[in-house]
């Protein structure tokens, strides 16, 4: 993964269908084509409320986050890594909306991050490259990228690699 790109790849997992129910974040920082930082945190969603469907997908439950910090306690780490950078996500509209709506829920202005309103999206990039099935696991399988799907850090790392290879 060597090139001159500098960006941050991010992935969120949510506890239930609400945008503001972030329960996990993974962030991978790439500077000049080299991964220089990885960050992962569990986050207690409001009311620590999960639904069975989301837990089945990512394996995170109330027991995992009952003593985890709330979003506002993790936000300084997120801001430190995203501020002023190009942000990449595999399905950017999901991750961007989860971040924006959760920030608003905690009274934090999105403009505080000094990032683009739209992010780079590896789903769209790989669809343009001809991938009919452009889900993260499909792209990673096709390109031989290691993935523990729905682990936020693994998803962010895979997204970072996909973006570099695009």
N, C-alpha and C positions, 0 to 999 in steps of 0.2 A: 504494500500500500504506500508507494512512494510517488508523490507529486508535489506541487506547490500550493495545494489548496489548504485553506484555514477555515474551519467551521465547527459547529457543535451539532451533534445528533442527539435527539431526545426521544424518550418513549414514556408514556404514562399508562398505568393500569388503573381501572376504576372498580369500585366495590359494588356498584349497582348502575342502573341506566342513567342516573343523574350525572351531568357533566362535572359537577362539583364534588364527586365522590372519589377523588384521586386517592389511591391507597399505596401506590408505588411509583417511583420515578427512577429512570436511568438516564444518565447524561455522559456522552463521550466527547471529549475535546480533541480535535485534530488540528495540529499546527504544522504548516508546510508538509502536509501529507503523512504526518506521523501522529499516532495516538499519544497524547501527552498527559491525559487525565481521564479518569473514570470515576463517576459518582453514582451511588445507588442509595436510596433510602425508602423505608417503609413509612407510610404516612397514615395517621388515623383519620378516616373520613368522618364527616359529621355524624354524630350519634353512633359511630362505629358500626353502621348498618350495611350489611352485605346481602346480596341475593344469591341463590344457589347457582344461577347461570354464570355469573361473573366468577364466582369461586371455582366452579368447574373448569373454566377456561384457564385461569392463572394460578389457581391453587392457594391464593391468599384468603384468609378468613379472619373473623373477629378475634380469634385467639392470637393471630400473628400481630395484630395492630392495637390490641387493647391498651398497651402502654407506649405505643409509638407517638412521636410528636405530631402535632397538627401542622397543616400546611404552612401557616404563618411562621412557624419555628424553622421550617426547612427552606422557606423562600430565600433567605440570604445566600444560601448555597446555590440555589437555582440562579439567582440574579448574578452572582459572581461569575458563573460559567456562561450565561447567555448574553449578558449585557454588551450591546454594541456589535454582536457577531452575526454571521450568517447562520441561520438555524435550519436544520434538516430533520425531517421525520418521514417515516414510511407512509403513513396516511396523515399528512400534515393537517388536514381540516379537523380530524378527531383530536389530535394532540394539542393543536393551537386553541381549539375551542375549550378543551378541558382546562388548559392553563388560563386563558382569558376569563372564563366564567368563574373559576376558582379564585383567581386574584380579585375579581369584582366582589365575590362573596365575602372575602376577607378585607375589603376596603382598600385594595392595592391597585393603583392605576397601571394598566398595561404599558403605557408610554414610559413608565419608570424603567423598563428594560432596554429602551432605545434599540429595538429590533424592528424588522420589517413587519408590516401588517400580514403579509403572506410569506410562508416559508417555502424552502425547496422541498419537493415531494418526490421521493424515490418510486412510489407507485406510478405516478404520472410519467416519470422519466423512463421507467422500464416498460410501460405500455407503449410509449413512443418508440422504444427500441424493438417492439414487436412481441413482447411477452404477452400472450393471451391471458395467462393466469399470473397476475403480477402481485399476488399476496406475498408477504415477507417470506414465509416458508418455501413457497414455490421458487422465488428468485434465489434464495439461498441454496436450495437443493440443486437448481440448475447450474449455479456458479461454484458449488463446492464450498460454501461459507458455513462455518459452524454456527449452530443456532439452538438455544434452549428457548423455544418459542413461548412468548408471554411472560418471560422473565424480563423485566424492564431494562436491566443493564445489558443482557444478551441481545435483546431487540435493538437497543440503541447502538451497540457495537456493530451488529450486522448492517444496520442502516448506514452507519458511517463508512463501512467497507463498500457497500453497494454504491454509495454516492461517489466514492473515490474511483471506483471501477467504471462508472458511467462516463 
